[in-house]
């Protein structure tokens, strides 16, 4: 269900394939600290997505 919320509803396998190929070719999805992040910037990758967490954060 989450994939349908994020990507929309697909009626055929070809629609799914097209969406996944777009992620493969038009996106960098990974960690900012990786060398590939810098490469994606230099290659002017149109869409970049990264997630992380603050390991120094103190909870009270």
Secondary structure, 3 states (H helix, E strand, C coil): CHHHHHHCCCCCHHHHHHHHHHHHHHEEECCCCCHHHHHHHHCCCCEEECCCCCCCCCCC
